[in-house]
């Protein structure tokens, strides 16, 4: 049995050296990055057997994405597309301190993932997966990507997999009203929901604190588990009527991109390893803290790293 299958887009991230501006940079660092593949990498590095499904052009750039993910232990299930009619999406990230801040520019039009259909993808891993994970980014990419997301959630549920969904709202992809309609149509096929408190309020129209939001969502959509993240205030999870709270582990932030994906990876990896919800939240918080110290989208961490953060948590709200 496969532990975890994820599905979604992975792009190439192009970044000038810190302190440089895109308009004057002479060199760009190249790294792979995408919410679902970030989760697959994080989970694989924490001991899970993880598979990432997607569609890429059969080109040097498509192979570049695959080789980087494989280097972290992720198994790949890719539908290869004609490079003459599709491309790898890219995004440019310019790190800047205050008051400038970090700027992200997406260039993902006509990416291969926008044409993906369920029949394109290898199905063996899906048939034996213990867990399946995707995010709210993928259905925003195109109608076909949205239909395929729904089909995979439905199929993996019929196969007995536990299905998780990270809301991961992106204002650059769609407006809150359109996103909410799409998300709520998917919720019937989701067992575990990850949602930032901010997005629960602004996109899903939920009021109250994190515990009230979790109760409301679980009651209306019959989720088994709802995890509400609260930034620097930590996270709250609701399962079977029980509430679990987890604070953050302090860390120095070198690169915050991918922190939420590392959180999800830590949670899923620990649950797959037999941990309960409280254990999962603890590993999630530790993985997120560690990711903030690593450059790039990927959580290049180990179980020993996470255990050291958890074991050294004296004085941290757990």
C-alpha angles and dihedrals in degrees: 000000000000113000100212138006121189129188130200150084125309119196135188113254116215116196133175117223113281110279094025123109121228091237092059104027117121096190134040127198114227123215137154118248137170132137098244096040089047088057092047091051093047093048093045092051088051092055106273125131097239131185126191120205124198147120124260137169113260092244139112090270093050090050089047090061093048095048093052094050092046090052088067094051100264117143113225131224105179131168105215116220133198106274090212092068104029141038146194112267115238137196131197119219121194113190114213134168125228132329091022098046129188120311126205124194119187125209104177106129113137093011113165092245090067090070097045120134128185092249091057094066130079109252106195095091091047092055093058102031119131091198135017124198136188137149143229090258095072100059089048092063099073143327090262092051089050092050091048091049090054093046093051093047090050095046096047090049090054088051091055100254122147105242122211128189128191110204091216094172115201117195090198089064104044145344122265096253094052091044093049092053091050094045094050091052089056096046093082087068098046128093102178122034125197113194134164111234089235093057092043087059101037101035106024095035095234122160132202135039126317094273092051090047091051093049092048095050094044092049096047099041102027096236115175091215134014121192116193115192120208106188111232090004093066127230142301126209129193122199128160090348093304120120122216123190128198129184126210127265111233116247141164109251114231096154122000096188110115096019093124091048090051088052091054092045092052092049095047094044093052093046090050088052091057100266121143126237093275091051090047093052091049092052090044092055092046093048090049092051092050093048091059088064094054127080117235134027096289126089100229094190140125137221087253091056092052094044090052091054092047094046092048094052099115111148093014117118104251 
